Amino acid sequence: MSPTIPPASLASDADPRSPRLDDVGSAGQAPQRLLARHGLPTRWAGREAFTIVETGFGPGLDFLATWAAWRADPSRSRRLHFIAIEKHPLQADDLARLQAAWPEQGALAAELRDQWPPLLPGSHRLSFDDGRVTLDLIFGDVALALLDARADAFHLDSLTPAAFAQLARLAAPGASLSCEEGAEEVRLGLQAAGFAVALQPGGGADRPLLVGRFEGDAMPPALPAERRALVIGAGVAGTSVAERLAARGWQVTVVDEADGPGQGASGNKAGVFRPLPSLDDNRLARITRAGFLYGLRHLERLARAGHAPRWAPCGVLHLARDAKQEGKMRAVVDAHQPPADYLRFVSREEAGELAGWPVEAGGWWFPGGGWIQPLTLCEANLAAAGEAITRRLGRRLGVLERSEGEWVARDPAGAEIARAPVAILANGVGIRGLPQAASLPVRPARGQVSHLPAEPASAPRVVVCRLGYVSPEVDGLRCAGATFVADDEGSELREAEHRENMTKLDFILPGFAAPFDPASLAGRVGFRPASPDRLPMIGAVPAVAQAARDTPLGDIPRQPGLYAVSGFGARGLVWASLAGELLASQLNGDPPPLARDLVDAMDPARYLLKPPRPGSAGDE
């Protein structure tokens, strides 16, 4: 997938015209026709969920009409999931111009525009109607092979032979299909894939419309038999999963040995929140970008619900280590051409102005990034879920065992803490003490943060990173750090590590550390669960210690009902909210919020198939 997204350009006020395609979406047609083609609203009546896959989103008229009809139908499905692929999405201003031609959708269109994502590649999950309506906007030239869903309806602008088998893979039993292209090879290909198809009038530009229904073998969506889960750990990972499950109607019990949430690795006063681009837009870059963008929407959702975490979108300045890296960072921005409100390159002079302090290099400026107080994010997640979450805090886990189809958490004395059919291990480095997770190569990474006295509004008023980080003033203190020491379980503050942090601080902001004596600084020590390949572990826990290298991930045996959310390293804040949504989607039988290759890249069983990559999960 290209990291550059060329937007659609408009030939008129009524119809979007792509620089490479004849048309985008179905803006020139009455959007209500989509409903009739797919037997809606009748087909979603009484269903738990109804899923539609569309190619060519355009101005979103099909989605808006479907959403409006769903809202108006008292027999509607409990949830509506709309997945749309758009190679050339519209800029927000053009979206508003086109939607104005259909004023009957004005209120819903305004809600869509309010959440319209930046034109960046990948999947953007938007949520409406208190989470009952989900829109996955997938920007870029994305193949259907990267989707994972059980679609009840396909609305397609065109098809290639490579798509036929993928449609059959994605189809739920009886899935309907409509396509703007009715060429004979398309009809024959769909028939061979299991679709009964026919031509009828009504396509765009006086073309016939191809409609059909899937009659081949199809697996129905895998819905959970019982929506109860046990989450071990009340940090950002555990509370994020718990909140996302609760939003889907699950009853969740959260267990933690601390008396309150966010007391472990999530207990720092301020953590950095920003993505991490790369020239080749590798998996790490794609996952951090997705995590950052989804995390922003999650913070906004919590705030709208009255549970705003403490955070500040003050911006994050990521300075180059040296001239060579500065050139690479400039090359990333030149090649990707990201929206300026997401990322831009700044010179040394402008970087110094942003930091309010002279610096030695230019680098990346993330205007929407900032700092988050992790504890408040944990508290907000739990508060947003309300009574759907039961807290078992101050309870130390001694053993986790499987009994009569449920996971039972017991304390060291053998007393039962809680039980549920599903258990999720989100207890940081504590996961290493559970024999069921022995196959996961989680390493503890000690991190010491130094707390520096700071005056309100003093520089820097933005987060600045360069082989370390320094935060703005928060409650009279500034955080600087952090060290990253693998396989060290000492919890005491160390002068040597304060000294290391001050050396990093001087590298970030020359001369800034001079007033601070490492021997007298306060601080905090936390332990981060790190993974060998720097990617998180999200998914079902393997039930075996090894597997043949050519084994498909889906064929590796798993512990029944046991899942892990771990390996975040120093990136817990940018990954936690997306990780919660991903695992909750998997458990609830929903389409995932990421492409299949990224989901596989985070599967905990991946380590059974290949040797771990060298390196650590450290971050700048």
C-alpha positions as CSV (number, residue, x, y, z in Angstrom):
1,M,0.0,0.0,0.0
2,S,1.4,3.4,-1.0
3,P,1.8,5.9,1.9
4,T,0.7,8.7,-0.4
5,I,-3.1,9.1,-1.0
6,P,-4.0,11.3,-4.0
7,P,-7.3,12.8,-3.3
8,A,-10.2,12.9,-5.7
9,S,-10.7,16.1,-7.6
10,L,-14.1,17.5,-8.5
11,A,-15.1,18.1,-12.1
12,S,-18.4,19.6,-10.9
13,D,-20.4,20.3,-7.8
14,A,-22.4,17.2,-8.3
15,D,-20.0,14.4,-9.1
16,P,-16.5,13.6,-7.8
17,R,-13.9,12.8,-10.5
18,S,-10.8,10.9,-9.6
19,P,-7.4,11.7,-11.2
20,R,-7.3,8.0,-12.2
21,L,-10.8,6.7,-12.2
22,D,-13.9,7.6,-14.3
23,D,-15.9,8.0,-11.1
24,V,-15.8,7.5,-7.4
25,G,-18.8,5.9,-5.7
26,S,-22.4,6.4,-6.8
27,A,-22.8,10.2,-6.3
28,G,-24.7,10.6,-9.5
29,Q,-27.4,8.1,-8.6
30,A,-30.1,8.0,-6.0
31,P,-28.4,6.4,-3.0
32,Q,-31.6,4.7,-1.8
33,R,-31.2,2.3,-4.7
34,L,-28.5,0.5,-2.7
35,L,-31.2,-0.5,-0.2
36,A,-33.5,-2.0,-2.8
37,R,-30.7,-3.9,-4.5
38,H,-29.8,-5.7,-1.3
39,G,-33.3,-6.3,0.1
40,L,-33.0,-3.7,2.9
41,P,-34.3,-3.0,5.4
42,T,-36.1,-6.4,5.4
43,R,-32.9,-8.5,5.5
44,W,-31.4,-6.9,8.7
45,A,-34.6,-7.3,10.7
46,G,-33.9,-8.9,14.1
47,R,-30.2,-9.5,13.4
48,E,-27.4,-9.0,15.8
49,A,-25.3,-7.3,13.2
50,F,-25.4,-6.5,9.4
51,T,-22.2,-5.9,7.5
52,I,-21.9,-4.2,4.1
53,V,-18.7,-4.0,2.0
54,E,-18.5,-1.2,-0.6
55,T,-15.8,-0.2,-3.0
56,G,-15.9,3.5,-4.1
57,F,-17.1,5.5,-1.1
58,G,-17.1,8.9,-2.9
59,P,-19.1,11.4,-0.8
60,G,-20.6,8.6,1.3
61,L,-24.2,8.9,0.0
62,D,-24.7,5.1,0.1
63,F,-23.5,4.9,3.7
64,L,-25.6,7.9,4.7
65,A,-28.8,6.5,3.1
66,T,-28.1,3.1,4.7
67,W,-27.5,4.6,8.1
68,A,-30.7,6.7,7.8
69,A,-32.8,3.7,6.9
70,W,-31.3,1.7,9.7
71,R,-32.1,4.4,12.2
72,A,-35.7,4.7,11.0
73,D,-36.4,0.9,11.2
74,P,-37.6,-0.3,14.5
75,S,-36.8,-3.9,13.5
76,R,-33.2,-3.1,12.5
77,S,-30.2,-5.1,13.5
78,R,-28.6,-4.3,16.8
79,R,-25.5,-3.1,15.0
80,L,-24.6,-1.9,11.5
81,H,-21.0,-2.3,10.1
82,F,-20.1,-0.6,6.9
83,I,-16.7,-1.2,5.3
84,A,-15.7,1.1,2.4
85,I,-12.6,1.1,0.3
86,E,-11.7,4.4,-1.4
87,K,-8.6,4.7,-3.5
88,H,-9.0,8.5,-3.9
89,P,-10.9,9.9,-1.0
90,L,-12.3,13.4,-1.0
91,Q,-10.9,16.3,0.9
92,A,-13.2,17.5,3.7
93,D,-14.2,20.7,1.9
94,D,-15.1,18.8,-1.3
95,L,-17.1,16.2,0.8
96,A,-19.2,19.1,2.2
97,R,-19.8,20.5,-1.3
98,L,-21.1,17.3,-2.7
99,Q,-23.2,16.3,0.3
100,A,-25.0,19.6,0.1
101,A,-26.8,18.3,-3.0
102,W,-28.6,15.8,-0.8
103,P,-29.9,18.0,2.1
104,E,-32.1,15.2,3.4
105,Q,-29.0,13.6,4.8
106,G,-27.8,16.9,6.3
107,A,-27.6,15.9,10.0
108,L,-25.9,12.5,9.4
109,A,-23.6,14.0,6.8
110,A,-22.5,16.6,9.3
111,E,-21.7,13.8,11.8
112,L,-19.6,12.0,9.1
113,R,-17.7,15.2,8.2
114,D,-17.0,15.8,11.9
115,Q,-15.2,12.5,12.1
116,W,-13.7,12.6,8.5
117,P,-10.1,11.3,8.9
118,P,-7.0,12.7,7.4
119,L,-6.1,11.4,4.0
120,L,-3.6,8.8,5.2
121,P,-3.5,5.2,4.1
122,G,-5.0,2.3,6.0
123,S,-8.2,1.7,7.8
124,H,-10.0,4.4,9.8
125,R,-12.6,3.1,12.2
126,L,-15.4,5.7,12.9
127,S,-18.2,5.1,15.4
128,F,-21.7,6.6,15.4
129,D,-24.9,6.2,17.4
130,D,-23.1,5.2,20.6
131,G,-21.1,2.6,18.9
132,R,-24.0,0.8,17.2
133,V,-22.9,2.0,13.8
134,T,-19.4,1.4,12.7
135,L,-17.8,2.8,9.5
136,D,-14.4,1.4,8.4
137,L,-13.0,3.8,5.8
138,I,-10.1,2.2,4.1
139,F,-8.0,4.7,2.1
140,G,-5.6,3.6,-0.6
141,D,-5.3,0.9,-3.3
142,V,-6.3,-1.9,-1.1
143,A,-7.1,-5.5,-2.2
144,L,-10.0,-7.4,-0.9
145,A,-7.5,-10.0,0.2
146,L,-6.6,-7.7,3.1
147,L,-10.1,-7.6,4.5
148,D,-11.5,-10.0,7.1
149,A,-15.2,-9.9,7.5
150,R,-18.4,-11.9,7.0
151,A,-20.3,-9.6,4.6
152,D,-24.0,-9.7,4.2
153,A,-23.9,-7.3,1.2
154,F,-21.3,-6.3,-1.4
155,H,-21.8,-3.0,-3.3
156,L,-18.9,-2.8,-5.8
157,D,-18.0,-0.3,-8.5
158,S,-15.8,-2.7,-10.4
159,L,-14.2,-6.1,-10.2
160,T,-11.0,-7.9,-11.3
161,P,-10.6,-11.7,-11.6
162,A,-8.4,-11.7,-8.5
163,A,-11.4,-10.5,-6.5
164,F,-13.8,-13.4,-7.2
165,A,-12.3,-15.9,-4.7
166,Q,-11.9,-13.1,-2.1
167,L,-15.6,-12.3,-2.3
168,A,-16.5,-15.9,-1.7
169,R,-14.1,-15.9,1.3
170,L,-15.7,-12.8,2.7
171,A,-19.3,-13.7,2.0
172,A,-21.8,-14.6,4.8
173,P,-24.5,-17.2,3.9
174,G,-26.8,-15.6,1.3
175,A,-24.8,-12.5,0.9
176,S,-26.1,-10.1,-1.8
177,L,-24.0,-8.4,-4.5
178,S,-24.4,-5.5,-6.8
179,C,-21.7,-4.3,-9.2
180,E,-21.5,-1.5,-11.7
181,E,-19.7,-3.7,-14.2
182,G,-21.5,-6.5,-16.0
183,A,-18.8,-7.8,-18.5
184,E,-19.2,-11.5,-19.3
185,E,-15.9,-12.4,-17.7
186,V,-17.1,-10.8,-14.5
187,R,-20.4,-12.7,-14.6
188,L,-18.7,-16.0,-15.3
189,G,-16.1,-15.4,-12.6
190,L,-18.7,-14.7,-10.0
191,Q,-20.7,-17.7,-11.0
192,A,-17.6,-19.9,-10.6
193,A,-17.1,-18.4,-7.1
194,G,-20.5,-19.4,-6.0
195,F,-22.7,-16.4,-6.8
196,A,-25.9,-16.6,-8.8
197,V,-25.9,-13.4,-10.9
198,A,-28.1,-11.6,-13.3
199,L,-28.1,-8.3,-15.3
200,Q,-30.7,-5.6,-14.7
201,P,-31.0,-1.9,-15.7
202,G,-29.8,0.7,-13.3
203,G,-26.1,1.0,-13.4
204,G,-24.2,4.2,-13.7
205,A,-23.7,5.9,-17.1
206,D,-26.5,3.8,-18.7
207,R,-24.6,0.6,-17.9
208,P,-26.4,-2.5,-16.8
209,L,-26.1,-3.5,-13.2
210,L,-24.9,-6.9,-12.1
211,V,-26.8,-8.3,-9.1
212,G,-26.5,-11.6,-7.4
213,R,-26.6,-13.7,-4.2
214,F,-24.0,-16.0,-2.8
215,E,-25.1,-19.6,-2.9
216,G,-21.8,-21.3,-2.1
217,D,-20.6,-22.7,1.2
218,A,-20.1,-19.9,3.7
219,M,-19.3,-19.7,7.4
220,P,-21.6,-17.5,9.4
221,P,-20.0,-14.9,11.7
222,A,-18.5,-16.5,14.8
223,L,-20.6,-15.0,17.6
224,P,-19.6,-15.6,21.2
225,A,-21.8,-18.1,23.1
226,E,-21.5,-16.0,26.3
227,R,-20.3,-12.4,26.7
228,R,-18.3,-12.6,29.9
229,A,-14.6,-11.9,30.2
230,L,-11.9,-11.8,32.9
231,V,-9.1,-9.2,32.3
232,I,-5.9,-9.6,34.2
233,G,-4.4,-6.2,34.6
234,A,-5.8,-2.7,35.0
235,G,-3.2,-0.7,33.1
236,V,-3.8,1.0,29.7
237,A,-3.9,-2.4,27.9
238,G,-6.3,-4.1,30.3
239,T,-8.7,-1.2,30.7
240,S,-8.7,-0.5,27.0
241,V,-9.8,-4.1,26.2
242,A,-12.3,-4.0,29.1
243,E,-13.9,-0.8,27.9
244,R,-14.2,-2.0,24.3
245,L,-15.8,-5.3,25.3
246,A,-18.2,-3.5,27.6
247,A,-19.2,-1.2,24.8
248,R,-20.3,-4.4,22.9
249,G,-22.5,-5.6,25.8
250,W,-20.0,-7.8,27.6
251,Q,-19.7,-8.2,31.3
252,V,-16.1,-7.8,32.3
253,T,-14.2,-8.4,35.6
254,V,-10.8,-6.6,35.9
255,V,-8.3,-8.0,38.3
256,D,-5.2,-6.2,39.5
257,E,-3.0,-6.6,42.5
258,A,-2.7,-2.8,42.9
259,D,-5.4,-0.9,44.8
260,G,-6.2,1.3,41.8
261,P,-5.9,1.2,38.0
262,G,-2.8,2.3,36.2
263,Q,-0.3,1.7,39.0
264,G,2.3,-0.4,37.0
265,A,3.9,0.6,33.8
266,S,0.9,2.9,33.2
267,G,1.7,5.0,36.3
268,N,3.9,7.6,34.8
269,K,2.9,11.2,35.1
270,A,3.1,11.9,31.4
271,G,3.7,9.6,28.4
272,V,4.5,10.5,24.8
273,F,1.7,10.1,22.2
274,R,2.7,10.2,18.6
275,P,3.2,7.9,15.6
276,L,6.5,6.7,14.1
277,P,6.8,7.0,10.3
278,S,9.3,5.2,8.0
279,L,10.3,5.7,4.4
280,D,9.0,2.2,3.4
281,D,5.9,2.5,5.5
282,N,6.7,-0.8,7.2
283,R,4.5,-2.7,9.6
284,L,5.7,-0.8,12.7
285,A,4.9,2.6,11.0
286,R,1.5,1.4,9.8
287,I,0.5,0.1,13.2
288,T,1.7,3.2,15.1
289,R,-0.1,5.4,12.6
290,A,-3.3,3.4,13.0
291,G,-2.9,3.4,16.8
292,F,-2.3,7.1,16.9
293,L,-5.3,8.0,14.7
294,Y,-7.7,5.5,16.5
295,G,-6.3,6.7,19.9
296,L,-7.3,10.3,19.0
297,R,-10.8,9.2,18.2
298,H,-11.0,7.2,21.4
299,L,-9.9,10.2,23.5
300,E,-12.5,12.3,21.8
301,R,-15.2,9.6,22.4
302,L,-14.3,9.4,26.1
303,A,-14.5,13.2,26.4
304,R,-17.9,13.3,24.7
305,A,-19.1,10.8,27.3
306,G,-17.9,13.0,30.1
307,H,-14.9,10.9,31.0
308,A,-12.0,12.9,29.5
309,P,-8.6,11.6,30.3
310,R,-5.9,14.1,31.2
311,W,-3.9,14.9,28.1
312,A,-2.7,17.8,26.0
313,P,-2.4,17.9,22.2
314,C,0.5,20.3,22.5
315,G,2.5,18.7,19.6
316,V,5.5,16.4,19.5
317,L,8.8,17.5,18.1
318,H,11.0,14.5,17.1
319,L,14.5,15.8,16.4
320,A,17.0,14.0,14.2
321,R,20.0,12.4,16.0
322,D,22.4,13.7,13.3
323,A,22.6,15.2,9.9
324,K,22.3,11.8,8.2
325,Q,19.0,11.0,10.0
326,E,17.8,14.5,9.4
327,G,18.1,13.9,5.7
328,K,16.2,10.6,6.0
329,M,13.4,12.3,8.0
330,R,13.0,15.0,5.4
331,A,12.9,12.3,2.7
332,V,10.0,10.5,4.5
333,V,7.9,13.7,4.4
334,D,8.9,14.5,0.8
335,A,8.0,11.0,-0.3
336,H,4.8,10.5,1.6
337,Q,3.4,14.1,1.4
338,P,1.3,13.6,4.5
339,P,-1.3,16.2,5.6
340,A,0.5,19.1,7.3
341,D,-1.7,18.8,10.4
342,Y,-0.5,15.2,10.8
343,L,3.2,15.5,10.1
344,R,5.6,18.0,8.5
345,F,9.4,18.4,8.5
346,V,10.8,21.5,10.3
347,S,14.2,23.0,10.1
348,R,16.6,23.4,13.0
349,E,15.5,27.0,13.3
350,E,11.8,26.3,13.3
351,A,12.3,23.4,15.7
352,G,14.0,25.7,18.1
353,E,11.1,28.1,17.9
354,L,8.6,25.3,18.6
355,A,10.6,24.0,21.5
356,G,11.3,27.5,22.9
357,W,14.9,26.4,23.3
358,P,17.9,26.2,20.8
359,V,18.3,22.8,19.3
360,E,20.9,21.2,17.1
361,A,18.8,19.6,14.4
362,G,15.5,19.7,12.6
363,G,13.1,16.8,12.4
364,W,9.5,15.8,12.4
365,W,6.7,17.9,13.9
366,F,3.4,16.1,14.8
367,P,1.0,19.0,15.6
368,G,-1.7,16.6,16.9
369,G,0.5,14.6,19.2
370,G,1.2,15.4,22.8
371,W,1.3,13.8,26.2
372,I,-1.2,11.7,28.1
373,Q,-1.4,10.9,31.8
374,P,-1.8,7.1,31.6
375,L,-3.5,6.7,35.0
376,T,-6.3,9.0,33.9
377,L,-6.8,7.1,30.6
378,C,-7.2,3.9,32.7
379,E,-9.7,5.6,35.0
380,A,-11.6,7.0,32.0
381,N,-11.9,3.6,30.3
382,L,-13.3,2.0,33.5
383,A,-15.7,4.9,34.1
384,A,-17.0,4.9,30.6
385,A,-18.0,1.2,30.9
386,G,-19.9,1.9,34.1
387,E,-21.5,-1.2,35.7
388,A,-20.5,-3.5,32.8
389,I,-17.1,-3.7,34.5
390,T,-16.6,-5.3,37.9
391,R,-13.4,-4.2,39.7
392,R,-11.3,-6.7,41.6
393,L,-8.5,-4.4,42.6
394,G,-6.0,-5.1,45.4
395,R,-6.2,-8.8,44.6
396,R,-3.0,-10.6,43.7
397,L,-3.2,-13.3,41.1
398,G,-1.7,-16.6,42.3
399,V,-2.9,-19.0,39.7
400,L,-5.0,-19.0,36.6
401,E,-6.7,-22.4,35.8
402,R,-9.2,-23.8,33.4
403,S,-12.2,-25.5,35.0
404,E,-15.5,-26.6,33.5
405,G,-15.2,-24.3,30.5
406,E,-14.1,-21.2,32.4
407,W,-10.9,-19.5,33.4
408,V,-10.7,-19.2,37.2
409,A,-8.4,-16.6,38.8
410,R,-7.2,-17.5,42.3
411,D,-5.1,-15.6,44.8
412,P,-1.9,-17.1,46.3
413,A,-4.0,-18.7,49.1
414,G,-6.2,-20.5,46.5
415,A,-9.3,-18.3,47.1
416,E,-11.3,-17.6,43.9
417,I,-11.1,-14.0,42.7
418,A,-13.3,-14.3,39.6
419,R,-14.1,-16.6,36.7
420,A,-15.3,-16.3,33.0
421,P,-15.3,-18.3,29.8
422,V,-12.7,-15.8,28.3
423,A,-9.5,-14.6,30.0
424,I,-7.3,-11.8,28.7
425,L,-3.7,-11.5,29.9
426,A,-2.9,-7.7,30.1
427,N,-0.8,-7.8,33.2
428,G,2.4,-6.4,31.7
429,V,5.6,-8.3,32.7
430,G,3.5,-10.3,35.1
431,I,2.4,-12.4,32.1
432,R,5.8,-14.2,32.4
433,G,4.7,-15.9,35.6
434,L,1.8,-17.7,34.0
435,P,2.6,-21.1,32.6
436,Q,-0.1,-20.8,30.0
437,A,1.8,-17.9,28.4
438,A,5.2,-19.6,28.5
439,S,5.5,-19.5,24.6
440,L,5.4,-15.7,24.5
441,P,8.8,-14.2,24.5
442,V,8.0,-11.2,26.7
443,R,11.0,-9.5,28.3
444,P,10.8,-7.0,31.1
445,A,12.3,-3.6,30.4
446,R,13.1,-1.4,33.4
447,G,12.4,2.2,32.7
448,Q,13.4,5.1,35.0
449,V,11.9,8.5,34.5
450,S,13.4,11.6,36.1
451,H,11.0,14.3,37.5
452,L,12.3,17.8,37.2
453,P,10.8,20.8,39.0
454,A,9.3,23.2,36.4
455,E,7.5,26.5,36.4
456,P,4.1,26.7,34.6
457,A,4.2,27.7,31.0
458,S,8.0,27.3,30.9
459,A,9.8,25.9,27.9
460,P,9.5,23.4,26.3
461,R,5.7,23.7,26.1
462,V,5.7,20.8,23.6
463,V,7.0,17.2,23.9
464,V,10.5,17.0,22.5
465,C,12.2,13.6,21.6
466,R,15.8,12.8,20.5
467,L,17.0,9.4,21.9
468,G,14.8,10.2,24.8
469,Y,12.0,12.6,25.6
470,V,11.1,15.6,27.8
471,S,7.6,16.7,28.5
472,P,6.1,20.1,29.2
473,E,5.4,21.1,32.8
474,V,2.6,19.0,34.4
475,D,1.7,19.9,38.0
476,G,5.0,21.6,38.6
477,L,7.1,18.7,37.3
478,R,8.6,17.8,33.9
479,C,9.2,14.2,32.9
480,A,12.5,13.3,31.3
481,G,13.8,9.9,30.2
482,A,13.5,7.2,30.0
483,T,16.1,4.5,30.5
484,F,15.5,1.1,29.0
485,V,17.2,-1.8,30.7
486,A,16.2,-5.3,29.7
487,D,15.9,-8.1,32.1
488,D,16.5,-5.9,35.2
489,E,13.8,-6.3,37.9
490,G,15.3,-3.8,40.4
491,S,12.6,-1.2,41.4
492,E,14.8,1.3,43.2
493,L,15.6,4.8,41.9
494,R,19.2,4.9,40.7
495,E,21.5,8.0,40.5
496,A,23.2,6.4,37.5
497,E,20.0,6.3,35.5
498,H,19.1,9.9,36.5
499,R,22.5,10.8,35.2
500,E,21.7,8.9,31.9
501,N,18.5,10.8,31.6
502,M,20.2,14.1,32.1
503,T,22.7,13.2,29.4
504,K,19.8,12.5,27.1
505,L,18.1,15.7,28.1
506,D,21.2,17.7,27.2
507,F,21.3,15.9,23.8
508,I,17.6,16.9,23.3
509,L,17.9,20.5,24.6
510,P,21.6,21.6,24.9
511,G,22.3,23.0,28.4
512,F,18.8,22.4,29.7
513,A,20.0,19.8,32.3
514,A,22.6,22.0,33.9
515,P,20.5,23.1,36.9
516,F,19.6,19.5,37.9
517,D,21.6,17.4,40.2
518,P,21.2,13.7,39.4
519,A,21.9,12.8,43.1
520,S,18.8,14.7,44.3
521,L,16.2,14.1,41.6
522,A,12.9,12.4,42.2
523,G,11.5,10.0,39.6
524,R,9.6,6.7,39.0
525,V,10.5,3.2,37.9
526,G,8.2,1.1,35.7
527,F,8.6,-2.2,33.9
528,R,7.4,-2.5,30.3
529,P,6.7,-5.8,28.6
530,A,8.9,-5.8,25.5
531,S,8.8,-8.1,22.4
532,P,11.7,-9.2,20.2
533,D,10.4,-7.7,17.0
534,R,9.1,-4.4,18.5
535,L,5.5,-5.2,17.6
536,P,2.8,-5.9,20.2
537,M,1.2,-9.3,20.9
538,I,-2.5,-9.2,20.5
539,G,-4.7,-12.3,20.1
540,A,-5.2,-15.9,21.2
541,V,-2.4,-17.5,23.2
542,P,-0.8,-20.6,21.6
543,A,-1.3,-24.0,23.2
544,V,2.0,-25.4,21.9
545,A,5.6,-24.4,22.4
546,Q,6.6,-24.8,18.8
547,A,5.2,-25.4,15.3
548,A,6.5,-26.2,11.8
549,R,7.6,-23.1,10.1
550,D,5.2,-23.5,7.2
551,T,2.1,-23.9,9.5
552,P,-0.6,-21.3,8.7
553,L,-1.1,-19.0,11.7
554,G,-4.8,-20.1,11.8
555,D,-3.8,-23.7,12.2
556,I,-1.7,-23.3,15.3
557,P,-3.6,-24.7,18.4
558,R,-4.6,-22.1,20.9
559,Q,-5.5,-22.1,24.6
560,P,-9.3,-22.2,24.7
561,G,-10.6,-18.8,25.5
562,L,-7.2,-17.3,26.5
563,Y,-5.9,-14.1,24.9
564,A,-3.0,-11.8,25.4
565,V,-2.4,-8.1,25.0
566,S,1.3,-7.5,25.7
567,G,4.7,-6.6,24.2
568,F,4.0,-2.9,24.0
569,G,7.4,-1.8,25.1
570,A,7.6,2.0,25.2
571,R,4.6,2.4,22.9
572,G,1.7,1.5,25.2
573,L,-0.1,4.8,24.8
574,V,-0.1,4.8,21.0
575,W,-1.2,1.1,20.8
576,A,-3.5,0.5,23.8
577,S,-6.8,1.9,22.5
578,L,-6.4,0.2,19.1
579,A,-5.3,-3.0,20.7
580,G,-8.5,-3.0,22.8
581,E,-10.6,-2.5,19.8
582,L,-8.8,-5.2,17.8
583,L,-9.2,-7.9,20.5
584,A,-12.7,-6.9,21.3
585,S,-13.6,-7.2,17.6
586,Q,-12.0,-10.7,17.5
587,L,-13.8,-11.9,20.6
588,N,-17.2,-10.4,19.5
589,G,-17.0,-11.8,15.9
590,D,-16.7,-8.3,14.3
591,P,-14.5,-7.3,11.4
592,P,-11.1,-6.2,12.7
593,P,-10.0,-2.5,12.6
594,L,-6.8,-3.4,10.7
595,A,-5.8,-5.2,7.5
596,R,-5.2,-8.9,7.8
597,D,-1.4,-8.7,7.3
598,L,-1.1,-6.3,10.3
599,V,-3.4,-8.5,12.5
600,D,-1.2,-11.5,11.6
601,A,1.9,-9.4,12.4
602,M,0.7,-9.0,16.0
603,D,-0.6,-12.5,16.5
604,P,1.1,-14.0,19.6
605,A,1.7,-17.2,17.7
606,R,4.0,-15.6,15.1
607,Y,7.1,-16.4,17.2
608,L,6.5,-20.1,16.8
609,L,6.9,-19.8,13.0
610,K,10.1,-17.7,12.7
611,P,13.1,-16.8,14.7
612,P,12.7,-13.5,16.5
613,R,14.3,-10.5,14.9
614,P,17.3,-9.0,16.7
615,G,16.8,-5.8,18.6
616,S,14.7,-4.5,21.4
617,A,11.4,-2.7,21.8
618,G,13.1,0.5,22.8
619,D,11.9,3.9,21.6
620,E,13.3,7.3,21.3
